[in-house]
Amino acid sequence: MITQKALHRARVLAFQEKHGIEATLEAFNIKRRTLFLWKKKQREAGGKIEGLNDKSRAPRRKRKRIWSQDIIAEIKRLRWNHPNLSKEKLYAELKEFCDKNSLVCPKPRTIGRLIIDLGGLRIFPQKISHFGRIKPFKRQKALRKPKDFKAKYPGHCIALDTIEKIIDGKRRYVITFEDLFTRFGFALETTSHASLAAAEFFNLCCKVFPFSFAFMFVLTDNGSEFKKHFSEELKNLHLTYYHTYPKTPKMNAHLERFNR
């Protein structure tokens, strides 16, 4: 990845090649040794602009957390007895243990860091086949929308979501659609929460979308209605499918506002 700083330094070096050192020092207000340092970095990188990126300034030797082995053992015991228990709930249990043994109890944030130092202490559910063998759990990686992404034209990125309503004792689902550039929105009520209904709704949106541009990116949450038939439909159309992070509605803020 090429940063903006690296691009600026590359422009300075290009200016120096064309106009000389003295003109460069006066134009960009930098020191001579800085200019030669940038040239050295670029030369060592084989002339690539990536060599002008800032390197990590983190210390090579970092301090290590030193806590009583009794506290570490208690954290391990609690996480084993209560799989994946959060650091806030662990703190309440650990506080009682530390008070009994006259130990200083680490705060929730420190407990979280200790858990990371211990490898995460996470227990994942195991899938067992009908032969009684443990099957490896393969977690599907979801593609996330880039933080700096902005829709540039109609159809560049569209968002979908589902609202659940109970009307007269009956459950109803409203599937909503919005184009992030034009804010064109569309909604449809259905009694089905299946992925087939979402796929049919998406095909309907393609027909009623009033602009000639074809869709390129699709953004949804991680709901089950956007799996199977819906994701297969997007694959058939060769569309890029973005997912929001769990419990993060602000990643789909435009549509969440439309839903209100």
N, C-alpha and C positions, 0 to 999 in steps of 0.2 A: 504494500500500500504506500502510495506517495502522498506525503502530507503537504499542506500549504507552505510550511516553512521550507521544505525541500525544494518545492517549485520556485520559491523566491530566491533561494541560494543558487539554483541552476540559472536563473535569469541574470543574477549578479555575475556569475562566472562567464556567461555568454557575453555580457556587456564588457567584461574585462578583456576577453579575447579580441573583441572588435575595437575597443577604444583605449586599451592600455590600463595599467595599474593606477596611475595618478588620477585619471579621470574617474575611475571606479570608486576610489577611496573618497573622493570629494562628492560624488553623486549620491552614494549610499551611506556615507558617514560610518564606515566600518574601519577597523584596524587592519594593517597590512598582514599581521600574523594570522588574523581570523580568515582572511581571504586565502592565504596559502594552506591553512588547515582544511578549508572546504575543498580545495583542489586536491589535497592529499587523500581525503576521504573518498572523493569521486574516483580518483585514480585506483585506489585499493579495491573499489567495488566494480572495477572493470568499465568505468565510464557510465555506470547506471545512476539514474537520479535517486534511486532508493538509498544509495550510500550516503546521501545528504540528510537523511532522516535523523532526528535526535535519538540517541540510544538511551536505554533505561539508566536512570540515575540512582536506582535502589542500591543500598549498600550490599556488598558481596557477603559479608558476615552479619547476619541479623541476630538480635538478641533472642534467646529462647525463653519461653515461659517456664518458670520453675514453680511447681505446685506439689503439695504433699501426695505421695503415692496412695495414701488412703482415700483422698478425694478422687484421684484418677480411677481407682478401683471401684469406688461407689458410683461414679458416672457410668462406667462400663456395666455394672450390675443393673442399674436402673434402666439403661437403654436395652439391655437384654430381656429384662422382665416386662418392660413396656416398649415394644419395638417402635422406633422412630419418634419417641416422645420429644416434644419441642423443648427448646432451651428455657423458655419461661416456666413451663410446668416442671422441668427438671430442677429449676432453681428452688421451687417451693419444697420439694422432697430433699434436695441436697442441703438446704438451710437447716432443717431439723437434724440431719446427720452431723453437720459441722458444729451446731450448738451443743450437741451431746458430747462431742469429742474435743470441744474448745479449739476449733479450727476456724480460720478466716474463710468465709464462703465466697467463692468467685461470683461475680455478677452474671446475669443472663448472657450478656454479650461475650464475656470471657468464656463462659461455658460453651457457647457456640464455637469459639475459636479452638478450645480444647478438643471438642468433638472432631473438628476438621483435622487437627494434628494427629488424632488417633485413627484417621482413615475414614471418618464419616460415621462409623458405627451404625450403618443402615442395614436393615433386614428386608430383603425383597421377597415377595410371595413366589413360591415355586409352583410350576405347572407339572402335574403328574399325568402321564399317559395311561391308557386303559391297561397297559402291560405292567404298571407299577413303577415305571422308570421316570426319573426327573427330566423334564424337557427344558432346555435352556430358554430363558426368557429374553426375547429379542425386542428391545424397545425401539419403536419407530421414531425416527427423527423428523420433527416438524419444521418446515421452513418458516422463519419469522420475517415480518416486514422490516426492512432497514429503517433505522431511526430517522434518517434524514430524507426518507422517501416523500415525494410530493407528486400528486397527479398533475400532468401537464396538458392533457387534452381529454375530451369526452371518451369514456370507455377505457382510459389508461389503467384505472384501478376501480373496481366495484366492491362493495361490501354487502354481506348478507347476515341476517340474524333471525332468531325466532323468539316470539313473545308468547307466553302461555297465559290464557285467560279462562276463567270458569264462569260461564253464562248460563243462568237458570239450572244450575247443578250439572251442566255438561262441560266437559273440557274442550276448549278450542285453542288452536294454534294459529298465530299470525306470522307468516314468513315475510320479512321485509327486505327490500333491496334499495341501494342508493349508489349513485355514481359520485365519486369523491370530488370530481372536477366541477360538474354542472349542478350538483346537489339534486339531480332528478331522482325522485323516489317512487317506489311502487310497493304495494303490500297485498297479500292474499290470505284469506282465512281458510283453514283446512282442519279436518278432524284427525288427520294422520301426522304423527311425529317421525315417520320413517324417512330414510334417505331417498327413497324413490319419489316421495312427494316433493322433497327439496330439489331433486334433479328435474322434475317436471316443471317446477316453479322457475328454475334457472332457464330452461328452454323457452318458457313463456316470456321471461324478461328480455331474452335475446330478440324476440319478435316485436315487443312493444317499445324497445329502446328507440327514442326518436332521432338518434344520430347515426350517421353512416359508419362511424368508427367501430372496428371490432374490439372485443374485450381482450385485454392482455394480462392483467393481474386480478386475482380474486382473493378477498380477505374475509375470513369468518372466524368464529371462536372454535372451541374444540368439542362442540356438541355432537352427539351421535347421529343427528339428522344430516350432518355434513360428511359422513363417512361413506363407505361402500358405493352405492349407485351414484351419489353426488360426486365423489372424488373420481370415480371411473369416467363420468361424463366430462370432467375437466381434463383428464388425461387424454381422452379421445379428441378433444379440441385443442390439445397442446397448450393449455393455459398454465401460467405460474400460479401456484396456490399457496397463499400466505395464511398462517395461523397466528392468532393472538396468544399471548402468554395466559396461562390459567388465572382466573380471578383478576384480570386486568382489563376492564372494559374501556379504559382510557386509550387503549391501542386502537379501538374502533369507535372513537369519540363522535364522529360525524353521524354514524348510524344510530348510536345510543341516544343522541339528541333527537334524531328523527323519530325514534320509537316513542318518545315522550309525547 
